[in-house]
Amino acid sequence: MQRITISIDDDLLDTIDRLSARRGYASRSEALRDIVREAVTREQSAEAEDAPCLATLTYVYEHETRDLASRLTRAQHHRHDLSVATLHVHVDEHECLEVAVLKGSVREVTTFADGVTTQRGVRLGALQIVPAVGHAGHAHDHQT
Ligand code: NI
């Protein structure tokens, strides 16, 4: 681990401190490292569409919307090669929350996610991509 000194204006630092407190980071360093990691992940995702990845796709839907539940299930069976696991939560009488764990190329996973989240009756779709390459030897440091 290397130590660097950066200049940052007061407003931006306030924003980082607020974010850090809200997310519960132990220090500014840890908050900044994760912010940079997020940016790097986005960058790599944009660059390397063929790169292998793991991803979680989270979405909320109304199971009573006509055929929606079976269409979503069908979509996952159709791409069973991408689908690792799905967690289903019955939120209330009407809504379900699902978290699908996907494994494939960034392009495949993104296309699948778009196909799910653009369905009528699906809301709050969020895709989190975790690059598979170069991560094996990456130590997640929580010390400073
Ligand atoms: Ni349900």
Backbone and ligand atoms as CSV (ligand in chain L), in Angstrom:
chain,resi,resn,atom,element,x,y,z
A,1,MET,N,N,0.851,-1.201,0.000
A,1,MET,CA,C,0.000,0.000,0.000
A,1,MET,C,C,0.878,1.240,0.000
A,2,GLN,N,N,0.522,2.209,-0.816
A,2,GLN,CA,C,1.281,3.457,-0.866
A,2,GLN,C,C,0.457,4.582,-0.252
A,3,ARG,N,N,1.182,5.588,0.250
A,3,ARG,CA,C,0.515,6.742,0.838
A,3,ARG,C,C,0.677,7.903,-0.144
A,4,ILE,N,N,-0.434,8.553,-0.521
A,4,ILE,CA,C,-0.334,9.703,-1.421
A,4,ILE,C,C,-0.986,10.915,-0.765
A,5,THR,N,N,-0.567,12.086,-1.201
A,5,THR,CA,C,-1.165,13.326,-0.718
A,5,THR,C,C,-1.944,13.949,-1.869
A,6,ILE,N,N,-3.193,14.298,-1.634
A,6,ILE,CA,C,-3.953,14.954,-2.692
A,6,ILE,C,C,-4.512,16.274,-2.178
A,7,SER,N,N,-4.710,17.219,-3.117
A,7,SER,CA,C,-5.373,18.480,-2.786
A,7,SER,C,C,-6.839,18.347,-3.175
A,8,ILE,N,N,-7.705,18.857,-2.313
A,8,ILE,CA,C,-9.140,18.712,-2.584
A,8,ILE,C,C,-9.847,19.929,-1.984
A,9,ASP,N,N,-10.848,20.445,-2.686
A,9,ASP,CA,C,-11.498,21.640,-2.135
A,9,ASP,C,C,-12.465,21.254,-1.020
A,10,ASP,N,N,-12.774,22.259,-0.160
A,10,ASP,CA,C,-13.528,21.994,1.072
A,10,ASP,C,C,-14.902,21.364,0.809
A,11,ASP,N,N,-15.588,21.881,-0.220
A,11,ASP,CA,C,-16.937,21.372,-0.502
A,11,ASP,C,C,-16.909,19.889,-0.842
A,12,LEU,N,N,-15.942,19.530,-1.686
A,12,LEU,CA,C,-15.853,18.138,-2.105
A,12,LEU,C,C,-15.488,17.236,-0.926
A,13,LEU,N,N,-14.604,17.745,-0.085
A,13,LEU,CA,C,-14.214,16.951,1.094
A,13,LEU,C,C,-15.395,16.761,2.049
A,14,ASP,N,N,-16.206,17.829,2.209
A,14,ASP,CA,C,-17.430,17.712,3.018
A,14,ASP,C,C,-18.335,16.619,2.469
A,15,THR,N,N,-18.483,16.618,1.152
A,15,THR,CA,C,-19.332,15.619,0.505
A,15,THR,C,C,-18.811,14.215,0.771
A,16,ILE,N,N,-17.494,14.055,0.669
A,16,ILE,CA,C,-16.886,12.738,0.912
A,16,ILE,C,C,-17.073,12.319,2.365
A,17,ASP,N,N,-16.913,13.262,3.286
A,17,ASP,CA,C,-17.082,12.936,4.707
A,17,ASP,C,C,-18.524,12.537,5.015
A,18,ARG,N,N,-19.476,13.245,4.387
A,18,ARG,CA,C,-20.892,12.894,4.604
A,18,ARG,C,C,-21.192,11.498,4.056
A,19,LEU,N,N,-20.695,11.245,2.849
A,19,LEU,CA,C,-20.886,9.937,2.225
A,19,LEU,C,C,-20.249,8.844,3.074
A,20,SER,N,N,-19.044,9.160,3.563
A,20,SER,CA,C,-18.293,8.208,4.376
A,20,SER,C,C,-19.056,7.868,5.657
A,21,ALA,N,N,-19.630,8.903,6.298
A,21,ALA,CA,C,-20.391,8.691,7.526
A,21,ALA,C,C,-21.658,7.884,7.233
A,22,ARG,N,N,-22.322,8.234,6.121
A,22,ARG,CA,C,-23.584,7.555,5.784
A,22,ARG,C,C,-23.349,6.080,5.492
A,23,ARG,N,N,-22.267,5.793,4.756
A,23,ARG,CA,C,-22.000,4.397,4.398
A,23,ARG,C,C,-21.294,3.634,5.522
A,24,GLY,N,N,-20.800,4.383,6.518
A,24,GLY,CA,C,-20.179,3.728,7.667
A,24,GLY,C,C,-18.734,3.319,7.478
A,25,TYR,N,N,-18.008,4.061,6.638
A,25,TYR,CA,C,-16.583,3.753,6.485
A,25,TYR,C,C,-15.821,4.140,7.746
A,26,ALA,N,N,-14.738,3.393,8.014
A,26,ALA,CA,C,-13.936,3.667,9.195
A,26,ALA,C,C,-13.058,4.900,8.995
A,27,SER,N,N,-12.736,5.230,7.762
A,27,SER,CA,C,-11.844,6.356,7.516
A,27,SER,C,C,-12.077,6.941,6.133
A,28,ARG,N,N,-11.566,8.164,5.921
A,28,ARG,CA,C,-11.611,8.784,4.600
A,28,ARG,C,C,-10.884,7.928,3.570
A,29,SER,N,N,-9.748,7.346,3.999
A,29,SER,CA,C,-8.960,6.541,3.062
A,29,SER,C,C,-9.795,5.392,2.505
A,30,GLU,N,N,-10.519,4.706,3.394
A,30,GLU,CA,C,-11.322,3.569,2.944
A,30,GLU,C,C,-12.443,4.044,2.027
A,31,ALA,N,N,-13.060,5.182,2.384
A,31,ALA,CA,C,-14.129,5.728,1.546
A,31,ALA,C,C,-13.591,6.076,0.157
A,32,LEU,N,N,-12.442,6.754,0.123
A,32,LEU,CA,C,-11.866,7.168,-1.165
A,32,LEU,C,C,-11.448,5.968,-2.000
A,33,ARG,N,N,-10.886,4.946,-1.343
A,33,ARG,CA,C,-10.490,3.739,-2.099
A,33,ARG,C,C,-11.709,3.109,-2.766
A,34,ASP,N,N,-12.828,3.029,-2.043
A,34,ASP,CA,C,-14.013,2.417,-2.638
A,34,ASP,C,C,-14.601,3.284,-3.751
A,35,ILE,N,N,-14.528,4.607,-3.581
A,35,ILE,CA,C,-15.018,5.503,-4.640
A,35,ILE,C,C,-14.188,5.285,-5.904
A,36,VAL,N,N,-12.864,5.174,-5.722
A,36,VAL,CA,C,-11.989,4.945,-6.877
A,36,VAL,C,C,-12.266,3.567,-7.492
A,37,ARG,N,N,-12.455,2.553,-6.628
A,37,ARG,CA,C,-12.764,1.207,-7.139
A,37,ARG,C,C,-14.044,1.218,-7.970
A,38,GLU,N,N,-15.044,1.951,-7.503
A,38,GLU,CA,C,-16.305,2.028,-8.246
A,38,GLU,C,C,-16.069,2.642,-9.617
A,39,ALA,N,N,-15.254,3.707,-9.634
A,39,ALA,CA,C,-14.963,4.382,-10.901
A,39,ALA,C,C,-14.197,3.452,-11.840
A,40,VAL,N,N,-13.238,2.715,-11.278
A,40,VAL,CA,C,-12.445,1.786,-12.089
A,40,VAL,C,C,-13.333,0.684,-12.658
A,41,THR,N,N,-14.228,0.175,-11.817
A,41,THR,CA,C,-15.153,-0.875,-12.269
A,41,THR,C,C,-16.019,-0.383,-13.418
A,42,ARG,N,N,-16.549,0.850,-13.270
A,42,ARG,CA,C,-17.376,1.415,-14.342
A,42,ARG,C,C,-16.563,1.545,-15.619
A,43,GLU,N,N,-15.342,2.027,-15.474
A,43,GLU,CA,C,-14.461,2.232,-16.618
A,43,GLU,C,C,-14.172,0.910,-17.331
A,44,GLN,N,N,-13.805,-0.102,-16.523
A,44,GLN,CA,C,-13.491,-1.411,-17.107
A,44,GLN,C,C,-14.722,-2.003,-17.778
A,45,SER,N,N,-15.884,-1.810,-17.163
A,45,SER,CA,C,-17.106,-2.350,-17.746
A,45,SER,C,C,-17.370,-1.727,-19.097
A,46,ALA,N,N,-17.155,-0.418,-19.177
A,46,ALA,CA,C,-17.396,0.284,-20.429
A,46,ALA,C,C,-16.384,-0.159,-21.485
A,47,GLU,N,N,-15.143,-0.367,-21.063
A,47,GLU,CA,C,-14.073,-0.731,-21.998
A,47,GLU,C,C,-14.190,-2.159,-22.497
A,48,ALA,N,N,-14.386,-3.074,-21.561
A,48,ALA,CA,C,-14.221,-4.482,-21.883
A,48,ALA,C,C,-15.542,-5.220,-21.820
A,49,GLU,N,N,-16.328,-5.082,-22.866
A,49,GLU,CA,C,-17.643,-5.717,-22.885
A,49,GLU,C,C,-17.544,-7.238,-22.929
A,50,ASP,N,N,-16.411,-7.741,-23.417
A,50,ASP,CA,C,-16.248,-9.195,-23.502
A,50,ASP,C,C,-15.673,-9.782,-22.217
A,51,ALA,N,N,-15.289,-8.918,-21.286
A,51,ALA,CA,C,-14.651,-9.397,-20.053
A,51,ALA,C,C,-15.632,-10.222,-19.233
A,52,PRO,N,N,-15.144,-11.302,-18.617
A,52,PRO,CA,C,-16.017,-12.090,-17.746
A,52,PRO,C,C,-16.326,-11.329,-16.463
A,53,CYS,N,N,-17.500,-11.561,-15.937
A,53,CYS,CA,C,-17.860,-10.871,-14.692
A,53,CYS,C,C,-18.877,-11.689,-13.915
A,54,LEU,N,N,-19.015,-11.329,-12.664
A,54,LEU,CA,C,-20.166,-11.731,-11.863
A,54,LEU,C,C,-21.008,-10.478,-11.698
A,55,ALA,N,N,-22.285,-10.645,-11.506
A,55,ALA,CA,C,-23.132,-9.468,-11.332
A,55,ALA,C,C,-24.331,-9.819,-10.474
A,56,THR,N,N,-24.838,-8.803,-9.784
A,56,THR,CA,C,-26.137,-8.977,-9.127
A,56,THR,C,C,-27.113,-8.016,-9.775
A,57,LEU,N,N,-28.277,-8.539,-10.091
A,57,LEU,CA,C,-29.349,-7.726,-10.645
A,57,LEU,C,C,-30.483,-7.723,-9.629
A,58,THR,N,N,-30.792,-6.543,-9.117
A,58,THR,CA,C,-31.853,-6.406,-8.112
A,58,THR,C,C,-33.034,-5.670,-8.730
A,59,TYR,N,N,-34.221,-6.158,-8.509
A,59,TYR,CA,C,-35.401,-5.477,-9.047
A,59,TYR,C,C,-36.631,-5.821,-8.228
A,60,VAL,N,N,-37.591,-4.911,-8.303
A,60,VAL,CA,C,-38.862,-5.080,-7.612
A,60,VAL,C,C,-39.937,-5.161,-8.680
A,61,TYR,N,N,-40.883,-6.067,-8.515
A,61,TYR,CA,C,-41.960,-6.152,-9.511
A,61,TYR,C,C,-43.282,-6.547,-8.876
A,62,GLU,N,N,-44.345,-6.225,-9.596
A,62,GLU,CA,C,-45.692,-6.577,-9.144
A,62,GLU,C,C,-46.029,-7.935,-9.728
A,63,HIS,N,N,-46.163,-8.934,-8.864
A,63,HIS,CA,C,-46.355,-10.283,-9.409
A,63,HIS,C,C,-47.721,-10.463,-10.036
A,64,GLU,N,N,-48.645,-9.496,-9.757
A,64,GLU,CA,C,-49.987,-9.610,-10.340
A,64,GLU,C,C,-50.077,-9.031,-11.750
A,65,THR,N,N,-49.049,-8.261,-12.146
A,65,THR,CA,C,-49.056,-7.748,-13.523
A,65,THR,C,C,-49.104,-8.938,-14.477
A,66,ARG,N,N,-49.973,-8.839,-15.458
A,66,ARG,CA,C,-50.277,-9.976,-16.325
A,66,ARG,C,C,-49.020,-10.679,-16.849
A,67,ASP,N,N,-48.878,-11.939,-16.559
A,67,ASP,CA,C,-47.791,-12.784,-17.087
A,67,ASP,C,C,-46.388,-12.383,-16.645
A,68,LEU,N,N,-46.268,-11.312,-15.854
A,68,LEU,CA,C,-44.921,-10.800,-15.581
A,68,LEU,C,C,-44.054,-11.818,-14.844
A,69,ALA,N,N,-44.596,-12.425,-13.783
A,69,ALA,CA,C,-43.809,-13.387,-13.005
A,69,ALA,C,C,-43.314,-14.529,-13.889
A,70,SER,N,N,-44.211,-15.045,-14.738
A,70,SER,CA,C,-43.794,-16.169,-15.588
A,70,SER,C,C,-42.856,-15.693,-16.700
A,71,ARG,N,N,-43.040,-14.456,-17.176
A,71,ARG,CA,C,-42.109,-13.930,-18.194
A,71,ARG,C,C,-40.704,-13.773,-17.618
A,72,LEU,N,N,-40.628,-13.305,-16.365
A,72,LEU,CA,C,-39.308,-13.135,-15.730
A,72,LEU,C,C,-38.650,-14.490,-15.493
A,73,THR,N,N,-39.447,-15.453,-15.050
A,73,THR,CA,C,-38.908,-16.803,-14.857
A,73,THR,C,C,-38.437,-17.381,-16.187
A,74,ARG,N,N,-39.247,-17.166,-17.237
A,74,ARG,CA,C,-38.902,-17.682,-18.573
A,74,ARG,C,C,-37.586,-17.052,-19.052
A,75,ALA,N,N,-37.441,-15.754,-18.809
A,75,ALA,CA,C,-36.219,-15.059,-19.240
A,75,ALA,C,C,-34.987,-15.683,-18.582
A,76,GLN,N,N,-35.126,-16.047,-17.296
A,76,GLN,CA,C,-33.989,-16.635,-16.587
A,76,GLN,C,C,-33.706,-18.053,-17.063
A,77,HIS,N,N,-34.784,-18.808,-17.378
A,77,HIS,CA,C,-34.560,-20.154,-17.910
A,77,HIS,C,C,-33.919,-20.086,-19.292
A,78,HIS,N,N,-34.355,-19.086,-20.074
A,78,HIS,CA,C,-33.813,-18.919,-21.422
A,78,HIS,C,C,-32.308,-18.659,-21.364
A,79,ARG,N,N,-31.848,-17.887,-20.354
A,79,ARG,CA,C,-30.413,-17.639,-20.196
A,79,ARG,C,C,-29.905,-18.348,-18.937
A,80,HIS,N,N,-30.242,-19.630,-18.825
A,80,HIS,CA,C,-29.799,-20.407,-17.651
A,80,HIS,C,C,-28.278,-20.473,-17.570
A,81,ASP,N,N,-27.614,-20.249,-18.717
A,81,ASP,CA,C,-26.139,-20.234,-18.712
A,81,ASP,C,C,-25.607,-19.033,-17.934
A,82,LEU,N,N,-26.395,-17.961,-17.831
A,82,LEU,CA,C,-25.961,-16.763,-17.093
A,82,LEU,C,C,-26.422,-16.798,-15.641
A,83,SER,N,N,-27.521,-17.512,-15.407
A,83,SER,CA,C,-28.180,-17.423,-14.117
A,83,SER,C,C,-27.533,-18.364,-13.094
A,84,VAL,N,N,-26.934,-17.810,-12.066
A,84,VAL,CA,C,-26.283,-18.610,-11.026
A,84,VAL,C,C,-27.280,-18.934,-9.917
A,85,ALA,N,N,-27.983,-17.931,-9.452
A,85,ALA,CA,C,-28.955,-18.125,-8.375
A,85,ALA,C,C,-29.887,-16.929,-8.324
A,86,THR,N,N,-31.073,-17.144,-7.781
A,86,THR,CA,C,-32.012,-16.035,-7.610
A,86,THR,C,C,-32.615,-16.092,-6.219
A,87,LEU,N,N,-32.596,-14.950,-5.564
A,87,LEU,CA,C,-33.234,-14.815,-4.249
A,87,LEU,C,C,-34.563,-14.093,-4.450
A,88,HIS,N,N,-35.620,-14.666,-3.921
A,88,HIS,CA,C,-36.949,-14.067,-4.087
A,88,HIS,C,C,-37.522,-13.695,-2.720
A,89,VAL,N,N,-37.957,-12.454,-2.600
A,89,VAL,CA,C,-38.581,-12.004,-1.350
A,89,VAL,C,C,-39.985,-11.496,-1.663
A,90,HIS,N,N,-41.004,-12.026,-0.985
A,90,HIS,CA,C,-42.361,-11.506,-1.130
A,90,HIS,C,C,-42.456,-10.273,-0.234
A,91,VAL,N,N,-42.396,-9.090,-0.814
A,91,VAL,CA,C,-42.305,-7.854,-0.034
A,91,VAL,C,C,-43.622,-7.571,0.691
A,92,ASP,N,N,-44.713,-7.643,-0.044
A,92,ASP,CA,C,-46.034,-7.455,0.563
A,92,ASP,C,C,-47.054,-8.205,-0.299
A,93,GLU,N,N,-48.320,-7.827,-0.207
A,93,GLU,CA,C,-49.358,-8.532,-0.964
A,93,GLU,C,C,-49.105,-8.483,-2.471
A,94,HIS,N,N,-48.493,-7.392,-2.906
A,94,HIS,CA,C,-48.428,-7.154,-4.348
A,94,HIS,C,C,-47.038,-7.263,-4.953
A,95,GLU,N,N,-46.013,-6.902,-4.155
A,95,GLU,CA,C,-44.685,-6.765,-4.753
A,95,GLU,C,C,-43.705,-7.851,-4.325
A,96,CYS,N,N,-42.821,-8.176,-5.254
A,96,CYS,CA,C,-41.736,-9.109,-5.001
A,96,CYS,C,C,-40.418,-8.392,-5.273
A,97,LEU,N,N,-39.394,-8.761,-4.502
A,97,LEU,CA,C,-38.042,-8.291,-4.766
A,97,LEU,C,C,-37.215,-9.516,-5.137
A,98,GLU,N,N,-36.463,-9.400,-6.224
A,98,GLU,CA,C,-35.575,-10.497,-6.597
A,98,GLU,C,C,-34.157,-9.987,-6.767
A,99,VAL,N,N,-33.200,-10.812,-6.342
A,99,VAL,CA,C,-31.789,-10.555,-6.594
A,99,VAL,C,C,-31.279,-11.739,-7.411
A,100,ALA,N,N,-30.922,-11.490,-8.650
A,100,ALA,CA,C,-30.392,-12.550,-9.508
A,100,ALA,C,C,-28.877,-12.414,-9.548
A,101,VAL,N,N,-28.175,-13.504,-9.263
A,101,VAL,CA,C,-26.714,-13.527,-9.405
A,101,VAL,C,C,-26.414,-14.086,-10.795
A,102,LEU,N,N,-25.667,-13.317,-11.561
A,102,LEU,CA,C,-25.391,-13.672,-12.955
A,102,LEU,C,C,-23.901,-13.848,-13.163
A,103,LYS,N,N,-23.557,-14.687,-14.138
A,103,LYS,CA,C,-22.154,-14.899,-14.474
A,103,LYS,C,C,-22.039,-15.032,-15.978
A,104,GLY,N,N,-21.226,-14.167,-16.572
A,104,GLY,CA,C,-21.069,-14.200,-18.024
A,104,GLY,C,C,-20.221,-13.022,-18.451
A,105,SER,N,N,-20.279,-12.658,-19.733
A,105,SER,CA,C,-19.547,-11.473,-20.165
A,105,SER,C,C,-20.339,-10.239,-19.745
A,106,VAL,N,N,-19.647,-9.118,-19.660
A,106,VAL,CA,C,-20.307,-7.861,-19.282
A,106,VAL,C,C,-21.457,-7.566,-20.241
A,107,ARG,N,N,-21.231,-7.829,-21.529
A,107,ARG,CA,C,-22.274,-7.555,-22.518
A,107,ARG,C,C,-23.498,-8.439,-22.282
A,108,GLU,N,N,-23.265,-9.741,-22.090
A,108,GLU,CA,C,-24.388,-10.675,-21.885
A,108,GLU,C,C,-25.202,-10.303,-20.654
A,109,VAL,N,N,-24.477,-10.000,-19.578
A,109,VAL,CA,C,-25.129,-9.688,-18.306
A,109,VAL,C,C,-25.927,-8.378,-18.426
A,110,THR,N,N,-25.330,-7.393,-19.092
A,110,THR,CA,C,-25.994,-6.095,-19.262
A,110,THR,C,C,-27.243,-6.225,-20.138
A,111,THR,N,N,-27.118,-7.005,-21.213
A,111,THR,CA,C,-28.261,-7.212,-22.109
A,111,THR,C,C,-29.395,-7.917,-21.375
A,112,PHE,N,N,-29.019,-8.936,-20.588
A,112,PHE,CA,C,-30.029,-9.659,-19.807
A,112,PHE,C,C,-30.723,-8.711,-18.826
A,113,ALA,N,N,-29.914,-7.906,-18.131
A,113,ALA,CA,C,-30.462,-6.970,-17.135
A,113,ALA,C,C,-31.417,-5.974,-17.785
A,114,ASP,N,N,-31.029,-5.456,-18.946
A,114,ASP,CA,C,-31.899,-4.510,-19.656
A,114,ASP,C,C,-33.227,-5.166,-20.017
A,115,GLY,N,N,-33.153,-6.430,-20.439
A,115,GLY,CA,C,-34.362,-7.170,-20.810
A,115,GLY,C,C,-35.315,-7.349,-19.639
A,116,VAL,N,N,-34.767,-7.465,-18.440
A,116,VAL,CA,C,-35.604,-7.633,-17.247
A,116,VAL,C,C,-36.140,-6.286,-16.772
A,117,THR,N,N,-35.251,-5.309,-16.642
A,117,THR,CA,C,-35.656,-4.058,-15.979
A,117,THR,C,C,-36.546,-3.177,-16.861
A,118,THR,N,N,-36.577,-3.431,-18.159
A,118,THR,CA,C,-37.427,-2.612,-19.031
A,118,THR,C,C,-38.834,-3.189,-19.167
A,119,GLN,N,N,-39.084,-4.358,-18.554
A,119,GLN,CA,C,-40.432,-4.937,-18.608
A,119,GLN,C,C,-41.400,-4.034,-17.843
A,120,ARG,N,N,-42.600,-3.924,-18.364
A,120,ARG,CA,C,-43.609,-3.146,-17.663
A,120,ARG,C,C,-43.953,-3.847,-16.340
A,121,GLY,N,N,-44.001,-3.077,-15.257
A,121,GLY,CA,C,-44.299,-3.666,-13.945
A,121,GLY,C,C,-43.046,-3.942,-13.130
A,122,VAL,N,N,-41.869,-3.807,-13.765
A,122,VAL,CA,C,-40.601,-3.956,-13.042
A,122,VAL,C,C,-40.083,-2.561,-12.716
A,123,ARG,N,N,-39.679,-2.351,-11.461
A,123,ARG,CA,C,-39.122,-1.052,-11.102
A,123,ARG,C,C,-37.871,-1.233,-10.251
A,124,LEU,N,N,-37.147,-0.153,-10.079
A,124,LEU,CA,C,-35.946,-0.142,-9.253
A,124,LEU,C,C,-34.899,-1.167,-9.697
A,125,GLY,N,N,-34.761,-1.362,-10.973
A,125,GLY,CA,C,-33.736,-2.288,-11.460
A,125,GLY,C,C,-32.342,-1.714,-11.247
A,126,ALA,N,N,-31.467,-2.500,-10.638
A,126,ALA,CA,C,-30.091,-2.043,-10.414
A,126,ALA,C,C,-29.128,-3.195,-10.685
A,127,LEU,N,N,-28.161,-2.953,-11.547
A,127,LEU,CA,C,-27.170,-3.971,-11.885
A,127,LEU,C,C,-25.824,-3.579,-11.295
A,128,GLN,N,N,-25.240,-4.500,-10.543
A,128,GLN,CA,C,-23.910,-4.269,-9.979
A,128,GLN,C,C,-22.969,-5.289,-10.597
A,129,ILE,N,N,-21.973,-4.800,-11.349
A,129,ILE,CA,C,-21.043,-5.700,-12.036
A,129,ILE,C,C,-19.752,-5.815,-11.246
A,130,VAL,N,N,-19.308,-7.051,-11.046
A,130,VAL,CA,C,-18.044,-7.323,-10.356
A,130,VAL,C,C,-17.102,-7.974,-11.368
A,131,PRO,N,N,-16.063,-7.263,-11.807
A,131,PRO,CA,C,-15.154,-7.837,-12.803
A,131,PRO,C,C,-14.493,-9.097,-12.258
A,132,ALA,N,N,-14.407,-10.125,-13.087
A,132,ALA,CA,C,-13.818,-11.387,-12.633
A,132,ALA,C,C,-12.310,-11.399,-12.835
A,133,VAL,N,N,-11.833,-10.618,-13.789
A,133,VAL,CA,C,-10.414,-10.663,-14.146
A,133,VAL,C,C,-9.590,-9.802,-13.194
A,134,GLY,N,N,-8.474,-10.357,-12.751
A,134,GLY,CA,C,-7.526,-9.581,-11.953
A,134,GLY,C,C,-7.980,-9.338,-10.538
A,135,HIS,N,N,-9.044,-10.014,-10.138
A,135,HIS,CA,C,-9.559,-9.782,-8.801
A,135,HIS,C,C,-9.064,-10.834,-7.818
A,136,ALA,N,N,-8.599,-11.976,-8.342
A,136,ALA,CA,C,-8.260,-13.112,-7.480
A,136,ALA,C,C,-7.190,-12.756,-6.444
A,137,GLY,N,N,-6.183,-11.996,-6.859
A,137,GLY,CA,C,-5.098,-11.691,-5.944
A,137,GLY,C,C,-5.252,-10.373,-5.240
A,138,HIS,N,N,-6.453,-9.815,-5.307
A,138,HIS,CA,C,-6.671,-8.485,-4.794
A,138,HIS,C,C,-7.073,-8.543,-3.325
A,139,ALA,N,N,-6.218,-8.038,-2.469
A,139,ALA,CA,C,-6.525,-8.073,-1.042
A,139,ALA,C,C,-7.380,-6.861,-0.678
A,140,HIS,N,N,-8.458,-7.096,0.014
A,140,HIS,CA,C,-9.341,-6.001,0.417
A,140,HIS,C,C,-8.871,-5.511,1.785
A,141,ASP,N,N,-8.258,-4.359,1.788
A,141,ASP,CA,C,-7.592,-3.883,2.998
A,141,ASP,C,C,-8.498,-2.956,3.794
A,142,HIS,N,N,-8.728,-3.280,5.051
A,142,HIS,CA,C,-9.596,-2.450,5.879
A,142,HIS,C,C,-8.839,-1.768,7.012
A,143,GLN,N,N,-7.499,-1.749,6.906
A,143,GLN,CA,C,-6.734,-1.312,8.065
A,143,GLN,C,C,-6.688,0.202,8.258
A,144,THR,N,N,-6.545,0.953,7.171
A,144,THR,CA,C,-6.422,2.404,7.356
A,144,THR,C,C,-7.503,3.157,6.616
L,1,NI,NI,NI,-43.170,-12.964,-4.370
